[in-house]
Amino acid sequence: MTISMLAKPTLLSLGLMSIIGCTTNHSLNQTANQPMTQTAASQATVYYNGDIITMASDEPEMVEALVTKAGKIAYVGSLTEAQNKYKSAAQVNLKNQTLLPSFIDPHSHFGLVSNTMGQANLNPPPIGDVDSIDKMLQTLKAYKEDNSIADGEWIFAWGYDETQLSEERHPTKDEIDSVLPNNPVYLQHTSGHMGVANSKGLAAMNITADSQAPAGGNIARVAGSNEPNGLVQETAMYPFMYNLLQIMTPKQAQFFEQTQDYYAKNGVTTANDGSTTRDAIEFFQSQADAGKLKIDLIALAGVSDLDENLADENFRWKTYQNGFKVQGTKIIADGSPQGKTAYFTEPYLTPVADCKSDCRGLPSISQDEMNEMFVKAYQRDNQLFIHNNGDAATDMILKAHEHAVKETGQAADKDRRIVPIHTQFVRPDQLQAFKKYNMLPSFFTNHAYFWGDVHVQNLGEKRAYFSSPIATADKMGIIYTNHSDDTVTPLDPLFSVWSAVNRTSRSGNIIGQEERATPYQALKAITSHAAYEFFEEDSKGSLVEGKLADLVILDANPLTVDSDKIRDIKVIKTIKEGKAIYQRPL
């Protein structure tokens, strides 16, 4: 997702924000989200008679039995030895099901997931059913009526995708006005990089024909005039998102447990909020301190709040407090490839709205601003997570890294674990640089399904077929992860595994045969590698004695089922530190 949810409406001087960090890592005794009873703490449990995949080695490894005790993994190995060592343990017969370390979410937007629960759903199939502007308008009208929303109140909606609408275009302010003339309205695009407002929504944000587009953004106009048509892209949409967050964030408590259940249902015990306001950080910590976390939650603070964060002596980095931590800092480098705002070195092959020539997308910040952010981060040992889709944005990251190394005198390959997020259209030479500099790309293979056909059309086969190149990265020895970016695509780790392995588009085309991952490579991206991304490889991500008993039980083995059936695998049970937090209904 390319939006900065931390941004104030003016996004003042992104490059001037200071960045700090600390070196305290995750501690096993800090992650228990709820106290165990004395009986539960002393009770051992033996899991057996299934495919127990450890994810602890370069190649698949299965064992006969696993024992958990006091929230941790106590033993991994033979069934005979497990039962001899733990004679009074509870016995769990897996009945040929599959046991894995639970899934770790490399990148999504926990807070936005909560917020969408209070918005109209405009997603196209297979997520929703909005496949035309007429159906979109009827959905909006019904949403106001069904929820008894008074005139004058804001109405928000999410997930619309013009590439999947029969009209193949964005809706306009006039069309929204036709069904909602008395409410300010903002429709969030599926990419999170743009949206459409109606007349009252534009007026509320003071956008008129005289408004100039901000740097790194675009205010689309009615053909032949300066009148805004409702579409705002990249930095131009930040005021709308800030407004949305101000209105919706106070309601998150209403959906907090429901959002956790959504993650747990999908086998996830460590969730991510990929760009988090200071207010949201405070809210998440309050929920954690009240004992309301069933899972671990990791936030990435945004650069717009860092001055205030740095002045706060109580602000802590990389340290769990009752199951919640702020890991590092999120920077936005560019936009959306399907929205044609991702920043490329070569132009898009299809027309780009409001661009007449050399249409290569938009950098969200300048190179000088990014350089300064990197220097400050490296000086303070703060982990950086940088949104980058196009290869020109990746070039910016590499230049900023090289600049910061020179300015600070640090080693270029220091273990910083800088995470370029999405990195969809990375070039082979850029992968070599990631390897050289110990950077950890987080890929986004779900795009191959949802927008693979669109990318071929907009970018050509060469770029589209090399998108999110897990197979090549693995051969090069690069540690990588793979994410959903929910709300951009649904949180479903097994679907992400399926998309990485098959790379099949909506139309059935294969988007890059040579970049098809193996199931084991795809699983590493959401288990052992994902733990490494957050400096948690000593406590999570594999079934190893002493690590947390964070487990998931599946009804089939992703390594052995037909590759096309991986997305049909069901989560049977999710276990956090030995405690079941989700059980699939019988």
Secondary structure, 3 states (H helix, E strand, C coil): CCCCCCCCCCCCCHHHCCCCCCCCCCCHHHCCCCCCCHHHHHCEEEEEEEEEECCCCCCCCEEEEEEEECCEEEEEECHHHHHHHCCCCEEEECCCCEEEECEECCCCEHHHHHHHCCCEECCCCCCCCCCCHHHHHHHHHHHHHHCCCCCCCCEEEEEECHHHCCCCCCCCHHHHHHHCCCCCEEEEECCCCEEEECHHHHHHCCCCCCCCCCCCEEEEECCCCCCEEEEEEEHHHHHHHHHHHHHHHHHHHHHHHHHHHHHHHCCEEEEEEEEECHHHHHHHHHHHHCCCCCCEEEEEEEHHHHHHHHHCCCCCCCCCECCEEEEEEEEECCCCCCCCCCCCCCCCCCCCCCCCCCCCCCCCCCHHHHHHHHHHHHHHCCEEEEEECCHHHHHHHHHHHHHHHHHHCCCCCCCCCCEEEECCCCCHHHHHHHHHHCCCCEECCHHHHHCHHHHHHHHCHHHHHCCCCHHHHHHCCCCCEECCCCCCCCCCHHHHHHHHHHCECCCCCECCHHHCCCHHHHHHCCCHHHHHHCCCCCCCCCCCCCCECCEEEECCCCCCCCHHHHHHCCEEEEEECCEEEEECCC
